[in-house]
Amino acid sequence: MSVEIVNETTFTVDEPTMRRLAIFVVSAMKVHPDADLSIVFVDEVAMERLHVEWMDEPGPTDVMSFPMDELRPGSDEKPTDPGLLGDVVICPTVAEKQAITAGHPVDSEIRLLLTHGILHLLGFDHAEPDEEAAMFALQRQLLDSFAEQDSA
């Protein structure tokens, strides 16, 4: 699994943990080990530009996903084909504000956003209540499993 991380901000991001989490999530979703993923951390100005251009919504957002080869989760018997999973773009300063509001560490919020973004790359959505329930349950399960593995 190739994971490229680019931090275009002055915000300190735990890149080794982000890489481990990305590989964990992608592996858990049975994506081919030769798939490529890009994670980019941007400031609020850059995120707002992307948000307006792609979603036609004002202001910066926390995370955006840009799928490339439209890979979907695989299975033990048949992982996805190799390919470009896509880009996850995260705004750490928006994440920081959300973390303060939620009362948890910024690193936890960024891990949540990365997992959320990867699931979007794999075709998950939360536009409908049943989709939201399924996606958020999977997101929580992946984050909990990662935390258990990473602390071992």
Backbone torsions as a table, in degrees:
resi	resn	phi	psi	omega
1	MET	NA	122.8	176.8
2	SER	-96.3	120.8	178.0
3	VAL	-122.5	114.7	177.0
4	GLU	-101.1	130.0	178.4
5	ILE	-120.0	127.4	177.8
6	VAL	-125.3	124.0	176.9
7	ASN	-109.2	105.5	-179.3
8	GLU	-93.7	14.2	-177.0
9	THR	-116.1	175.0	173.3
10	THR	-92.5	-2.5	-179.6
11	PHE	-71.2	133.3	178.4
12	THR	-80.7	119.6	-179.0
13	VAL	-114.4	136.7	178.0
14	ASP	-78.0	82.0	-174.5
15	GLU	-61.9	-40.1	178.0
16	PRO	-60.1	-39.8	178.2
17	THR	-68.6	-39.7	178.3
18	MET	-61.6	-40.9	179.0
19	ARG	-64.4	-47.1	179.5
20	ARG	-60.9	-43.0	179.5
21	LEU	-63.3	-46.0	-179.8
22	ALA	-59.2	-46.1	179.6
23	ILE	-64.0	-40.4	178.8
24	PHE	-61.1	-49.8	-177.2
25	VAL	-63.9	-47.1	-178.4
26	VAL	-63.7	-40.6	177.8
27	SER	-65.5	-42.7	179.6
28	ALA	-62.3	-30.0	179.9
29	MET	-88.7	7.5	175.2
30	LYS	60.8	40.0	174.6
31	VAL	-84.3	141.0	-177.9
32	HIS	-52.3	137.2	-179.2
33	PRO	-63.5	-14.3	177.9
34	ASP	-93.8	10.9	177.8
35	ALA	-74.0	156.6	-180.0
36	ASP	-117.1	139.7	179.4
37	LEU	-135.3	139.7	176.5
38	SER	-119.2	134.4	176.9
39	ILE	-122.2	124.3	-177.5
40	VAL	-124.7	130.7	175.6
41	PHE	-104.4	125.0	-175.6
42	VAL	-127.9	163.1	177.0
43	ASP	-82.9	175.7	-175.2
44	GLU	-64.9	-34.1	-179.9
45	VAL	-65.0	-47.3	179.4
46	ALA	-64.9	-39.8	-179.6
47	MET	-67.7	-38.9	178.2
48	GLU	-62.6	-40.8	178.5
49	ARG	-59.4	-45.8	178.3
50	LEU	-64.6	-41.1	-178.1
51	HIS	-63.0	-42.4	178.1
52	VAL	-68.4	-46.9	-176.0
53	GLU	-64.1	-43.2	-172.0
54	TRP	-97.9	-27.1	-176.6
55	MET	-116.3	-7.3	-177.9
56	ASP	55.6	39.0	178.7
57	GLU	-124.7	138.2	-177.8
58	PRO	-76.6	158.6	174.2
59	GLY	80.9	159.6	178.0
60	PRO	-75.1	153.9	174.4
61	THR	-120.1	177.2	-175.4
62	ASP	-82.4	-44.1	-176.2
63	VAL	-148.7	144.4	173.4
64	MET	-135.6	147.0	180.0
65	SER	-122.2	138.3	-179.6
66	PHE	-126.7	90.8	-179.2
67	PRO	-67.2	148.3	179.7
68	MET	-108.8	-69.8	-175.3
69	ASP	-93.2	9.1	179.1
70	GLU	49.7	48.7	175.8
71	LEU	-70.3	149.1	177.9
72	ARG	-122.5	159.8	179.7
73	PRO	-54.3	143.9	177.3
74	GLY	-101.4	-159.7	177.9
75	SER	-138.1	173.6	177.5
76	ASP	-59.7	-38.3	-178.4
77	GLU	-74.8	-34.5	-176.6
78	LYS	-142.3	94.1	173.2
79	PRO	-67.6	167.5	177.2
80	THR	-60.7	164.5	172.0
81	ASP	-71.1	156.6	173.9
82	PRO	-65.3	154.3	178.7
83	GLY	167.8	-170.8	178.7
84	LEU	-93.0	111.1	178.5
85	LEU	-66.8	-47.0	176.7
86	GLY	137.0	-159.9	-176.1
87	ASP	-119.2	136.9	169.4
88	VAL	-112.7	123.9	-179.7
89	VAL	-112.5	125.0	-176.4
90	ILE	-123.2	139.4	175.4
91	CYS	-105.6	102.7	-175.9
92	PRO	-61.6	-31.7	-178.8
93	THR	-71.7	-34.1	173.7
94	VAL	-68.3	-41.5	177.5
95	ALA	-59.4	-39.8	180.0
96	GLU	-62.6	-44.1	178.4
97	LYS	-61.8	-42.9	179.2
98	GLN	-65.7	-38.1	179.5
99	ALA	-63.9	-41.8	178.6
100	ILE	-61.6	-46.3	179.0
101	THR	-61.4	-41.1	-177.9
102	ALA	-79.5	-16.0	179.0
103	GLY	76.2	32.7	175.1
104	HIS	-134.2	167.8	-176.9
105	PRO	-63.9	150.6	178.9
106	VAL	-59.3	-40.7	179.5
107	ASP	-58.0	-38.1	177.9
108	SER	-64.3	-40.9	179.3
109	GLU	-65.4	-41.7	-179.9
110	ILE	-67.2	-38.5	176.1
111	ARG	-62.7	-42.0	177.6
112	LEU	-60.7	-45.4	-178.9
113	LEU	-64.9	-38.6	178.7
114	LEU	-65.2	-45.9	178.6
115	THR	-61.2	-45.3	178.2
116	HIS	-57.9	-46.8	-179.9
117	GLY	-62.6	-40.7	178.9
118	ILE	-65.5	-41.4	178.1
119	LEU	-61.6	-38.2	175.3
120	HIS	-62.0	-40.6	178.3
121	LEU	-59.6	-30.1	-178.4
122	LEU	-90.4	10.5	173.3
123	GLY	96.8	1.0	177.9
124	PHE	-77.3	149.7	180.0
125	ASP	-145.5	169.9	180.0
126	HIS	-138.4	33.2	179.9
127	ALA	-72.9	-33.4	-179.8
128	GLU	-108.7	151.4	-177.9
129	PRO	-55.5	-40.5	179.9
130	ASP	-69.4	-36.6	176.3
131	GLU	-64.9	-43.8	-179.7
132	GLU	-61.1	-46.0	-179.7
133	ALA	-59.7	-45.4	-178.8
134	ALA	-66.3	-46.2	-177.5
135	MET	-65.7	-44.8	-176.8
136	PHE	-70.2	-32.1	175.8
137	ALA	-66.9	-44.1	177.8
138	LEU	-63.7	-43.0	178.1
139	GLN	-56.9	-48.2	179.8
140	ARG	-62.8	-43.7	179.5
141	GLN	-60.3	-45.6	179.7
142	LEU	-63.0	-44.6	-179.7
143	LEU	-64.9	-41.9	178.5
144	ASP	-64.5	-44.4	179.3
145	SER	-63.7	-41.3	177.8
146	PHE	-62.2	-44.8	-178.4
147	ALA	-61.6	-40.8	177.6
148	GLU	-62.9	-46.9	-178.5
149	GLN	-67.4	-42.3	-174.2
150	ASP	-71.3	-24.7	-179.7
151	SER	-89.6	-10.3	-178.6
152	ALA	-74.8	NA	NA
